[in-house]
């Protein structure tokens, strides 16, 4: 019975990971991604020019996410679009499993410490567990961290698995550059340790890091194995530039903007504080700071220390990147929380209480999620369950357009166009959509922003494109809504809580 109680918190953690993954489909991005996957399956090729808009039709399009899009299309064809979240659930469980394995190297086998750490980490990550292709980047980040740690503990040729894994990652999501950066950081750390050991600064000798250096070179060059070839060598730099250039997507806001400071960011800061405090207390028993540093390096290595600095910077550049810091920081966090718990006199006196408390906390969190109370408490737009939310997707507007056979050019905003693109295929073409700067230049985004704000600018676009109808997301673009309803030659044909035509 005791063994079961000890393992139960970890079992519940996997259930929480699944519960966090099973969400109603509200993300508009998923619709154009499914449609792209369907197009690839229909045409047996990867689109290299824009095929979905009439404004930039034929423009160069480097589609890095094509592998994810094909998977989403196959899932949608076999079942339903919202079942893409089942894939998210599988990947979430794999992430939990790998973090559990990594924690064994950090603290050993104290499952209750790991369970508490995993629960806290899942709460921190929940905001990006949303069924989008970035789920693969979350998984591969942990896989790479796992293999790099494993190589540090027990050198073997398994580290070369990073090369085929990098190729797969490159064809699944645009954040594939994280894999190259992470390996490069650990290579740099190994070289630092090699030179420090030569100077007798480190207590034990360190081998020349030839193997991992060769791996890094092969891994970096392997990204050319993709439909876009050598263009992807510089793609990570282009994506980093887009993060700073795209000021229309709130998830790309950095730490200098108020929208960045959501409750989960403060939660992550709390995790950082716990991990650092616990680690400090653990090594405080060592008399000199120099020896503390040496012991820390023996435990984690310079590469991991550099990775913490690099991923802290990455998290600061965009709100959506905070999850990567959580994943990289987890080994230090679980080490810190385990140190704090082991120093607690009450826990030492009543060790059986901790697994019981972990079970209760895990069960409460699971029930909060599946009952939607968690999302209500955190003021989230997500909901538990597999369904397409008609309160977030322009389902009614698409049906109206289909029934009334509206064709030709449509002025649709980027929040409604993705759903229409898939639902009204193949005739429907977008004015602008959520492929963002991959297709549409920032200047065009500026024109769109001006058109939905200033009626004169919309009139200028209308004189060029001759819009046959307009579809607008109801909660936004108030200026254009008012103009079209009251003062233009357009008339309101359909409206619901999500969109109007």
C-alpha positions as CSV (number, residue, x, y, z in Angstrom):
1,X,0.0,0.0,0.0
2,X,2.8,2.4,0.9
3,X,4.5,1.8,-2.5
4,X,1.2,2.6,-4.3
5,X,0.8,5.8,-2.3
6,X,4.3,6.8,-3.2
7,X,3.7,6.3,-6.9
8,X,0.2,7.7,-7.0
9,X,1.2,11.4,-7.1
10,X,3.2,10.7,-10.3
11,X,0.3,8.8,-11.9
12,X,-1.9,11.8,-11.1
13,X,0.6,14.1,-12.7
14,X,0.3,12.2,-16.0
15,X,-3.5,12.6,-15.7
16,X,-3.1,16.3,-15.1
17,X,-0.9,16.6,-18.2
18,X,-3.6,14.9,-20.2
19,X,-6.3,17.1,-18.7
20,X,-4.4,20.3,-19.5
21,X,-4.0,19.1,-23.1
22,X,-7.7,18.2,-23.7
23,X,-9.0,21.7,-24.6
24,X,-11.7,23.1,-26.8
25,X,-10.4,24.4,-30.2
26,X,-10.3,28.1,-30.1
27,X,-6.9,28.9,-31.6
28,X,-7.5,30.4,-35.1
29,X,-4.0,29.3,-36.2
30,X,-4.9,25.6,-36.2
31,X,-7.4,26.1,-39.1
32,X,-5.0,27.4,-41.7
33,X,-2.5,24.8,-40.5
34,X,-5.0,22.0,-41.1
35,X,-5.9,23.5,-44.5
36,X,-2.2,23.7,-45.4
37,X,-1.8,20.0,-44.5
38,X,-4.8,19.1,-46.6
39,X,-3.4,21.1,-49.6
40,X,-0.1,19.2,-49.2
41,X,-1.9,15.8,-49.2
42,X,-4.0,16.9,-52.2
43,X,-1.1,18.2,-54.3
44,X,1.7,15.9,-53.1
45,X,4.1,18.8,-52.7
46,X,5.1,21.5,-50.1
47,X,3.9,25.0,-51.2
48,X,6.8,27.3,-51.7
49,X,4.6,30.2,-52.8
50,X,1.5,31.6,-51.2
51,X,-1.6,29.7,-52.4
52,X,-4.1,31.0,-49.9
53,X,-4.4,34.8,-50.2
54,X,-5.3,37.0,-53.2
55,X,-3.1,39.9,-51.9
56,X,0.2,38.0,-52.0
57,X,-0.6,35.0,-54.1
58,X,2.6,33.6,-55.6
59,X,4.8,35.4,-53.0
60,X,7.6,33.3,-51.5
61,X,6.5,31.2,-48.6
62,X,9.0,29.3,-46.5
63,X,6.7,26.9,-44.6
64,X,8.7,25.3,-41.8
65,X,5.7,23.7,-40.1
66,X,4.6,21.5,-43.0
67,X,5.2,18.2,-41.1
68,X,3.0,19.3,-38.2
69,X,0.4,20.5,-40.7
70,X,0.2,17.1,-42.5
71,X,-0.2,15.4,-39.1
72,X,-3.0,17.7,-38.2
73,X,-4.7,17.2,-41.5
74,X,-4.5,13.4,-41.2
75,X,-5.9,13.5,-37.7
76,X,-8.7,15.8,-38.9
77,X,-9.5,13.5,-41.8
78,X,-9.5,10.4,-39.5
79,X,-11.6,12.0,-36.8
80,X,-12.1,15.7,-36.3
81,X,-10.0,18.9,-36.1
82,X,-10.3,19.2,-32.4
83,X,-8.7,15.7,-32.0
84,X,-5.3,17.4,-32.7
85,X,-5.4,17.9,-28.9
86,X,-5.0,14.1,-28.4
87,X,-1.6,14.5,-30.1
88,X,-0.9,17.3,-27.6
89,X,-1.9,15.0,-24.7
90,X,0.6,12.3,-26.0
91,X,3.4,14.8,-26.3
92,X,2.6,16.3,-22.8
93,X,2.9,12.9,-21.3
94,X,6.3,12.4,-23.0
95,X,7.5,15.7,-21.7
96,X,6.5,14.7,-18.1
97,X,8.2,11.3,-18.5
98,X,11.5,12.9,-19.8
99,X,11.4,15.6,-17.0
100,X,10.9,12.7,-14.5
101,X,14.0,10.9,-16.0
102,X,16.1,14.1,-15.9
103,X,15.1,14.7,-12.2
104,X,16.6,11.3,-11.3
105,X,20.0,12.7,-12.3
106,X,19.3,15.8,-10.3
107,X,18.0,14.3,-7.0
108,X,17.7,10.6,-7.2
109,X,14.4,8.8,-6.6
110,X,12.4,11.1,-4.2
111,X,9.1,10.8,-6.2
112,X,7.2,13.2,-4.0
113,X,9.7,16.0,-4.7
114,X,9.5,15.3,-8.4
115,X,5.7,15.2,-8.3
116,X,5.5,18.6,-6.6
117,X,8.0,20.0,-9.1
118,X,6.1,18.5,-12.1
119,X,2.8,19.8,-10.8
120,X,4.2,23.4,-10.4
121,X,5.9,23.2,-13.8
122,X,2.7,22.0,-15.6
123,X,0.8,24.9,-14.1
124,X,3.5,27.2,-15.5
125,X,3.4,25.6,-18.9
126,X,-0.4,25.3,-19.3
127,X,-0.8,28.6,-21.1
128,X,1.1,27.2,-24.1
129,X,-0.4,23.7,-24.1
130,X,-2.7,24.7,-26.9
131,X,-2.4,22.0,-29.6
132,X,-0.2,24.1,-32.0
133,X,2.9,22.9,-33.8
134,X,5.1,24.5,-31.1
135,X,4.2,21.4,-29.0
136,X,6.9,19.6,-31.0
137,X,9.5,22.3,-30.0
138,X,8.5,21.9,-26.4
139,X,9.0,18.1,-26.6
140,X,12.3,18.3,-28.6
141,X,13.7,20.9,-26.2
142,X,13.3,18.4,-23.4
143,X,14.6,15.5,-25.5
144,X,17.7,17.4,-26.4
145,X,18.2,18.4,-22.7
146,X,17.8,14.8,-21.7
147,X,20.3,13.5,-24.2
148,X,22.9,16.2,-23.4
149,X,22.6,15.5,-19.7
150,X,22.8,11.8,-20.4
151,X,26.0,12.3,-22.4
152,X,27.5,14.3,-19.6
153,X,26.8,11.5,-17.1
154,X,27.7,8.6,-19.3
155,X,29.5,9.3,-22.6
156,X,28.2,7.2,-25.5
157,X,27.3,7.3,-29.2
158,X,23.7,7.8,-28.3
159,X,24.4,11.6,-28.4
160,X,24.4,11.3,-32.2
161,X,20.7,10.7,-32.1
162,X,20.5,14.5,-32.0
163,X,21.3,14.6,-35.7
164,X,18.2,12.7,-37.0
165,X,16.1,14.4,-34.3
166,X,17.2,17.8,-35.5
167,X,16.2,16.9,-39.0
168,X,12.7,15.9,-37.8
169,X,12.4,19.0,-35.7
170,X,13.4,21.2,-38.6
171,X,10.4,20.0,-40.6
172,X,7.9,20.3,-37.7
173,X,8.3,23.8,-36.2
174,X,10.1,27.1,-36.8
175,X,11.8,27.0,-33.3
176,X,14.1,24.2,-34.5
177,X,17.0,26.6,-34.0
178,X,16.6,26.0,-30.3
179,X,18.1,22.6,-30.7
180,X,21.2,23.9,-32.4
181,X,21.6,26.7,-29.8
182,X,21.2,24.2,-26.9
183,X,23.8,21.8,-28.2
184,X,26.1,24.7,-29.0
185,X,25.8,26.0,-25.4
186,X,26.7,22.6,-24.0
187,X,29.6,22.3,-26.4
188,X,30.8,25.7,-25.2
189,X,30.4,24.6,-21.6
190,X,32.4,21.4,-22.3
191,X,35.3,23.4,-23.8
192,X,35.3,25.7,-20.8
193,X,35.4,22.7,-18.4
194,X,38.2,21.2,-20.4
195,X,40.4,24.3,-20.1
196,X,39.5,24.8,-16.5
197,X,40.6,21.2,-15.7
198,X,43.9,21.8,-17.5
199,X,44.5,24.8,-15.1
200,X,43.5,22.5,-12.2
201,X,40.6,24.8,-11.4
202,X,38.3,21.8,-11.6
203,X,39.1,18.9,-9.3
204,X,38.8,16.1,-11.9
205,X,40.3,15.9,-15.4
206,X,38.0,16.5,-18.4
207,X,38.3,14.8,-21.8
208,X,38.8,16.8,-24.9
209,X,35.2,17.4,-26.2
210,X,35.8,16.1,-29.7
211,X,32.8,14.0,-30.1
212,X,30.2,16.6,-29.1
213,X,32.0,19.3,-31.1
214,X,31.7,17.1,-34.2
215,X,28.1,16.4,-33.4
216,X,27.3,20.1,-33.2
217,X,28.8,20.7,-36.7
218,X,26.8,17.8,-38.2
219,X,23.6,18.8,-36.4
220,X,23.8,22.4,-37.5
221,X,24.4,21.4,-41.2
222,X,21.6,18.7,-41.1
223,X,18.9,21.4,-41.1
224,X,19.4,21.7,-44.9
225,X,17.5,18.4,-45.2
226,X,14.1,19.9,-45.8
227,X,12.0,21.0,-48.7
228,X,13.4,24.6,-48.6
229,X,17.0,23.4,-48.5
230,X,19.8,25.8,-47.6
231,X,17.3,28.6,-46.9
232,X,16.7,27.2,-43.5
233,X,20.3,27.7,-42.3
234,X,19.5,31.4,-41.7
235,X,15.8,30.9,-40.8
236,X,16.3,31.0,-37.0
237,X,17.8,34.5,-37.4
238,X,14.8,35.6,-39.6
239,X,12.4,34.3,-37.0
240,X,14.2,36.2,-34.2
241,X,13.8,39.3,-36.4
242,X,10.1,38.7,-36.8
243,X,9.7,38.6,-33.1
244,X,10.9,42.1,-32.8
245,X,9.1,43.3,-36.0
246,X,5.7,41.8,-35.4
247,X,3.9,44.1,-32.9
248,X,0.4,42.8,-33.7
249,X,0.6,39.4,-32.0
250,X,0.3,39.7,-28.2
251,X,2.1,36.4,-27.6
252,X,5.3,38.1,-29.1
253,X,5.3,41.0,-26.6
254,X,8.5,41.2,-24.6
255,X,9.1,41.9,-20.9
256,X,9.0,45.7,-21.5
257,X,5.3,45.7,-22.4
258,X,2.5,45.4,-19.8
259,X,0.8,42.6,-21.7
260,X,3.8,40.3,-21.0
261,X,3.2,40.4,-17.2
262,X,0.5,37.7,-16.9
263,X,0.0,35.8,-13.7
264,X,1.8,32.7,-15.0
265,X,5.0,34.8,-15.6
266,X,5.0,35.7,-11.9
267,X,4.4,32.0,-11.2
268,X,7.5,31.1,-13.2
269,X,9.5,33.8,-11.3
270,X,8.4,32.0,-8.1
271,X,9.7,28.7,-9.4
272,X,13.0,30.4,-10.2
273,X,13.2,31.8,-6.7
274,X,12.4,28.4,-5.1
275,X,15.0,26.6,-7.3
276,X,17.8,29.1,-6.6
277,X,17.0,29.4,-2.9
278,X,16.9,25.6,-2.4
279,X,20.2,25.2,-4.4
280,X,21.8,27.9,-2.4
281,X,20.8,26.3,0.9
282,X,22.0,22.9,-0.3
283,X,25.5,24.2,-1.1
284,X,25.7,26.5,1.9
285,X,27.2,23.8,4.0
286,X,30.4,24.1,2.0
287,X,32.7,26.6,3.6
288,X,34.1,28.5,0.7
289,X,32.3,30.0,-2.3
290,X,34.9,28.6,-4.7
291,X,34.2,25.0,-3.5
292,X,30.4,25.7,-3.8
293,X,30.9,26.7,-7.4
294,X,33.0,23.6,-8.1
295,X,30.3,21.3,-6.6
296,X,27.6,23.0,-8.6
297,X,29.6,22.5,-11.8
298,X,30.2,18.9,-10.9
299,X,26.4,18.5,-10.5
300,X,25.1,20.4,-13.5
301,X,28.1,21.6,-15.6
302,X,29.0,25.0,-17.1
303,X,26.9,24.2,-20.2
304,X,23.7,24.0,-18.1
305,X,24.6,27.2,-16.3
306,X,25.0,29.0,-19.7
307,X,21.7,27.4,-20.9
308,X,19.9,29.0,-17.9
309,X,21.3,32.4,-18.8
310,X,20.5,32.0,-22.6
311,X,16.9,30.8,-22.0
312,X,16.2,33.5,-19.4
313,X,17.0,35.9,-22.2
314,X,14.8,34.0,-24.6
315,X,11.9,34.1,-22.2
316,X,12.3,37.8,-21.8
317,X,12.1,38.4,-25.6
318,X,8.5,37.0,-26.0
319,X,5.7,35.9,-23.7
320,X,5.2,32.6,-25.6
321,X,8.9,31.7,-24.9
322,X,8.5,31.6,-21.1
323,X,7.7,27.9,-21.4
324,X,11.1,27.1,-22.7
325,X,12.7,28.6,-19.6
326,X,10.4,26.4,-17.5
327,X,11.6,23.3,-19.3
328,X,15.3,24.1,-19.2
329,X,15.1,25.3,-15.5
330,X,13.3,22.2,-14.3
331,X,16.4,20.2,-13.2
332,X,17.5,23.0,-11.0
333,X,14.0,23.6,-9.8
334,X,13.4,20.0,-8.7
335,X,16.9,20.0,-7.1
336,X,16.0,23.2,-5.2
337,X,12.6,22.0,-4.0
338,X,14.0,18.7,-2.9
339,X,16.7,20.4,-0.9
340,X,14.1,22.7,0.8
341,X,11.8,19.7,1.7
342,X,14.7,17.7,3.0
343,X,15.7,20.5,5.3
344,X,12.2,20.7,6.8
345,X,12.1,19.2,10.3
346,X,8.4,18.3,10.1
347,X,8.9,16.4,6.9
348,X,11.8,14.5,8.5
349,X,9.6,13.6,11.4
350,X,6.6,12.6,9.4
351,X,7.9,11.5,5.9
352,X,4.7,9.6,5.0
353,X,2.7,12.9,5.1
354,X,4.4,14.3,1.9
355,X,3.1,11.6,-0.6
356,X,-0.4,12.0,0.9
357,X,-0.3,15.8,0.5
358,X,1.0,15.3,-3.0
359,X,-1.9,13.0,-3.8
360,X,-4.5,15.5,-2.4
361,X,-3.0,18.4,-4.3
362,X,-2.8,16.5,-7.5
363,X,-6.4,15.3,-7.2
364,X,-7.7,18.7,-6.4
365,X,-5.8,20.2,-9.4
366,X,-7.1,17.5,-11.7
367,X,-10.7,18.1,-10.6
368,X,-10.3,21.8,-11.0
369,X,-9.2,21.4,-14.6
370,X,-11.8,18.9,-15.7
371,X,-14.6,20.9,-14.0
372,X,-13.3,24.1,-15.7
373,X,-12.9,25.8,-12.3
374,X,-9.2,26.1,-13.0
375,X,-9.8,28.1,-16.2
376,X,-12.4,30.3,-14.4
377,X,-10.0,31.0,-11.5
378,X,-7.2,31.9,-13.9
379,X,-9.5,34.0,-16.2
380,X,-8.5,31.8,-19.2
381,X,-10.4,31.5,-22.4
382,X,-9.7,27.8,-22.5
383,X,-12.2,25.1,-21.6
384,X,-11.7,21.4,-20.9
385,X,-13.1,19.0,-23.5
386,X,-12.8,18.2,-27.2
387,X,-15.0,20.5,-29.2
388,X,-14.9,23.4,-31.7
389,X,-16.0,26.4,-29.7
390,X,-18.6,28.3,-31.7
391,X,-18.1,31.2,-29.2
392,X,-14.5,31.7,-30.5
393,X,-14.7,30.5,-34.2
394,X,-16.8,32.2,-36.9
395,X,-18.9,29.1,-37.4
396,X,-22.1,31.0,-38.1
397,X,-20.5,33.5,-40.4
398,X,-19.0,30.7,-42.5
399,X,-22.3,28.9,-42.8
400,X,-24.0,32.1,-43.9
401,X,-21.4,32.8,-46.6
402,X,-21.8,29.2,-47.8
403,X,-25.6,29.2,-47.9
404,X,-25.7,32.6,-49.7
405,X,-22.9,31.6,-52.1
406,X,-20.9,34.7,-51.4
407,X,-17.8,34.6,-53.6
408,X,-15.1,36.9,-55.1
409,X,-13.0,39.1,-52.8
410,X,-13.5,39.2,-49.1
411,X,-12.0,41.6,-46.7
412,X,-11.5,39.4,-43.6
413,X,-9.4,40.2,-40.6
414,X,-6.6,37.7,-39.6
415,X,-8.7,36.4,-36.6
416,X,-11.5,35.1,-38.8
417,X,-9.7,34.3,-42.1
418,X,-8.1,31.0,-41.0
419,X,-11.4,29.3,-40.2
420,X,-13.0,30.6,-43.4
421,X,-10.0,29.4,-45.4
422,X,-10.6,25.8,-44.3
423,X,-14.4,25.9,-44.1
424,X,-14.9,27.6,-47.5
425,X,-12.2,25.8,-49.4
426,X,-11.0,25.8,-52.1
427,X,-12.6,29.0,-53.5
428,X,-12.0,31.3,-50.5
429,X,-8.9,33.4,-50.5
430,X,-7.7,35.6,-47.7
431,X,-6.9,39.3,-47.6
432,X,-4.6,38.7,-44.6
433,X,-4.2,35.7,-42.3
434,X,-2.2,34.4,-39.4
435,X,0.8,33.2,-41.4
436,X,2.0,36.7,-40.4
437,X,5.4,37.8,-41.6
438,X,6.1,34.5,-43.2
439,X,4.0,35.7,-46.2
440,X,2.8,39.3,-45.5
441,X,5.4,42.1,-45.0
442,X,5.2,44.3,-41.9
443,X,4.2,47.2,-44.2
444,X,1.1,45.3,-45.3
445,X,0.2,44.7,-41.6
446,X,0.5,48.4,-41.1
447,X,-2.0,49.0,-44.0
448,X,-4.4,46.5,-42.5
449,X,-4.1,48.2,-39.0
450,X,-4.8,51.6,-40.6
451,X,-7.8,50.2,-42.6
452,X,-9.5,48.8,-39.5
453,X,-8.9,52.1,-37.6
454,X,-9.4,54.8,-40.2
455,X,-12.4,54.5,-42.6
456,X,-10.6,56.5,-45.3
457,X,-7.8,53.9,-45.5
458,X,-10.4,51.1,-45.8
459,X,-12.0,53.1,-48.7
460,X,-8.6,53.3,-50.4
461,X,-8.2,49.5,-50.1
462,X,-11.7,49.0,-51.4
463,X,-11.1,51.1,-54.4
464,X,-8.1,48.9,-55.3
465,X,-9.5,45.4,-54.5
466,X,-13.2,46.0,-54.9
467,X,-14.4,43.9,-51.9
468,X,-17.5,41.9,-52.5
469,X,-18.1,41.4,-48.7
470,X,-16.5,41.9,-45.4
471,X,-16.1,39.5,-42.4
472,X,-15.0,41.1,-39.1
473,X,-14.3,39.6,-35.7
474,X,-16.9,41.1,-33.3
475,X,-14.8,41.8,-30.2
476,X,-12.3,43.9,-32.1
477,X,-12.0,46.5,-34.9
478,X,-14.8,48.8,-33.5
479,X,-14.0,51.7,-35.8
480,X,-14.5,49.7,-39.0
481,X,-17.6,48.0,-37.6
482,X,-19.2,51.4,-36.9
483,X,-18.2,52.8,-40.3
484,X,-19.5,49.8,-42.3
485,X,-22.8,49.7,-40.3
486,X,-23.6,53.4,-40.4
487,X,-21.8,55.2,-43.2
488,X,-20.7,52.9,-46.0
489,X,-22.3,51.3,-49.0
490,X,-22.1,47.9,-47.2
491,X,-25.0,46.6,-45.2
492,X,-25.1,44.2,-42.2
493,X,-26.2,40.7,-43.5
494,X,-25.3,38.5,-40.6
495,X,-24.1,38.9,-37.0
496,X,-23.4,36.7,-34.0
497,X,-21.2,37.0,-30.9
498,X,-18.1,36.1,-32.9
499,X,-18.3,37.7,-36.3
500,X,-20.4,39.7,-38.7
501,X,-20.8,39.7,-42.4
